[in-house]
Amino acid sequence: MTKLRSRVIGMGSFLPPRVVTNEDLAQLMDTSDEWIVQRTGIRERRWVEGVTSTSDLALQASRRALDSAGLDAEDLDMIFLATLSPDHFFPGSAVFLQTKLGLAGIPAIDVRQQCTGFVYALSMADQYIRTGSAHRILVVGAEVHSKGLDKSTRGRDVTVLFGDGAGAVVIEATKVETPRSDAHLLSTHLFTDGAFAEELWVPAVSTAFDEEIVDQRMLDRGDQYPKMNGRQVFVNAVKRMPEAVETALEHNGYEVADVDLFVFHQANLRINEAVAQRLGAAPEKVFNTIDKYANTTAATIPIGLDEAVRAGRLQPGMLVALAAFGSGFTWGSALLRW
Ligand code: ACO
């Protein structure tokens, strides 16, 4: 029986040109290249300059994704933009991206699921395609972290981990007749446990603390900067990401060995090595970009897909597994026949 499914028909990424090495960070705070590389695998990251915003990065990645699909922006039915570093408190950044693409009218939706944002956005977009409500959707992950990091020694545990960047895919409805071989998104699997919300968060600006969303006490405490319980994140990420991949494989009747490429969220190289080990996946099947770009949160997976295609590591016909874990805690997976 023919089924209506999504398939990726274009992808693109954009990294701002300014490279910030670990040595550069050591000029700003008490840290070292050795500490960062040993614990995270990160060697450098990109930071925007001047007034560049999250929707600016999203625009560049989106244009490249549209170009690679051979489409114009007018061919889109919807936009999903996943980010935890929006242009403004409201409205969402997807509306700014929409205008910058020269569009009006179609729905433009923000997804606020942090490191798992792209997997959530892809899942939501897929539901619209499956029901026949939309034919072509742009799904973007974009972040400007550098403007929201504590660049003093106080913030070093978090600041060294993050970078700026954007990635985008265009998905299109396709009729799948032979599920084992036709290119399509097989399934997505989403999870949340809000009990861990404060283990990795930016407390302010906030409606939860006081009578104003921001005041001097919040700023003095540094509540506008990310706070992280690194150990909790590590322990949960290495448990939840393999679980999510196994759920996706089981759902579709595949084994770990059937997967040709794993494109995981890039939080930390040690996390991804531990995830591969728990799954029993061959390390060479895991595509990592963290050494060059650090953690770009919602952008890591679409950047990874784009780079894997460019590097010839992701070829038509391959089975690719995506998995992410992050603030919320949220986590999820997706399985695609490329
Ligand atoms: N440079 C130098 N020293 C540092 C730095 C730094 N950037 N940051 C922390 N330290 C110090 C700490 O102050 C501590 O010093 P102390 O022993 O004198 O108190 C020491 O280094 C050791 O700190 P630990 O937290 O014990 O180091 P650990 O080996 O646990 O590694 C890390 C920390 C890398 C954050 C680890 O917990 C981890 O990988 N956690 C996962 C977090 C993560 O990847 N988050 C990404 C964002 S979330 C996501 O995307 C899912």
Residues whose N, C-alpha, C, O or C-beta is under 5 A from the ligand:
A	BS01	ACO	D30 T31 S32 W35 R39 C115 R156 D157 V160 L161 G230 R231 V233 F234 A267 N268 F325 G326
